[in-house]
C-alpha cells in the first residue's frame, strides 16, 4: 500500500477509526488513491485506530499496508484524538471503515483545501446520498442535530454528523475539542467554522458494509445535549 515516494514529498495521513470492521476495512484501504496522490507530490500513510476489535480488522488492515494503532479507550472522538496525535501527515483526512465514504475523492478534496487556502473541509452526505444509505430515522435525527447546531452556533453546516473531513494539522492546536464520543464530529465543525477557514462540500454517501454500531436514540440524545452544554460553556475534557 505504501509506494516509494519522491524525496521531500508532503505527507497525507488518512485516519480511520475501526471496531470490528473486517468486512469493510480492506475495501476502504484499497480504494484510497495513493498512486494518484503520489503523482501530485504527496506521500500517503493510512492509520487505522482500532478499538480492540475481536474480529480480523487489524489483520486485514495490516495486510493492506495500514499502520494499526490499538486504542483501548472507547469513543469515536477518542479514536480520532489518538489517530491525529500519532499520524505523521501535515494534511489529515478522515473516513469510516465501512465503505460509506468516497475515499477515491480524496485528491479532489485535498485540491480544494489547497486551492482555496482552507484549514478545514467537511462533507455533506445529503447532497448525493444513495438510495438506502441512511434510514428515515437517522435522516430525521441528523436533521434535528444539524438544525440545532445551526441555530445555537450560527453555522451554515448542512450535515453536522458527517465523518469525512480534510484538515491541516497546523490548525488543530487552535481548536478546543473536549468530546471523546460521537459528539466529536459536531464539535470539530463548531470549532472549525468559528476559528478557521472552513467549508462544506457535497459528497456521495453509500450503504454501510458490516454491522451498525450506532445507537440511534442514545447517541442522538447525547449529541443534542452536548450541543447545549457546548453553547453555554458547560463542556469539559472527557
C-alpha positions, 0 to 999 in steps of 0.5 A: 500500500505504501509506494516509494515516494519522491524525496521531500514529498508532503505527507497525507495521513488518512485516519480511520477509526475501526471496531470490528470492521473486517468486512469493510476495512480492506475495501476502504484501504484499497480504494484510497488513491495513493498512486494518484496522490503520489503523482501530485507530490504527496506521500500517503500513510493510512492509520487505522485506530482500532478499538480492540476489535475481536474480529480480523480488522487489524489483520486485514488492515495490516495486510493492506499496508495500514499502520494499526494503532490499538486504542483501548479507550472507547469513543469515536472522538477518542479514536480520532484524538489518538489517530491525529496525535500519532499520524505523521501527515501535515494534511489529515483526512478522515473516513469510516471503515465501512465503505460509506465514504468516497475515499477515491475523492480524496485528491479532489478534496485535498485540491480544494483545501489547497486551492482555496487556502482552507484549514478545514473541509467537511462533507455533506452526505445529503447532497448525493446520498444513495438510495438506502444509505441512511434510514428515515430515522437517522435522516430525521435525527441528523436533521434535528442535530444539524438544525440545532447546531445551526441555530445555537452556533450560527453555522451554515453546516448542512450535515453536522454528523458527517465523518469525512473531513480534510484538515491541516494539522497546523490548525488543530492546536487552535481548536478546543475539542473536549468530546471523546464520543460521537459528539466529536464530529459536531464539535470539530465543525463548531470549532472549525467554522468559528476559528478557521477557514472552513467549508462544506462540500457535497459528497456521495454517501453509500450503504454501510458494509458490516454491522451498525454500531450506532445507537440511534436514540442514545447517541442522538440524545447525547449529541443534542445535549452536548450541543447545549452544554457546548453553547453555554460553556458547560463542556469539559475534557472527557 
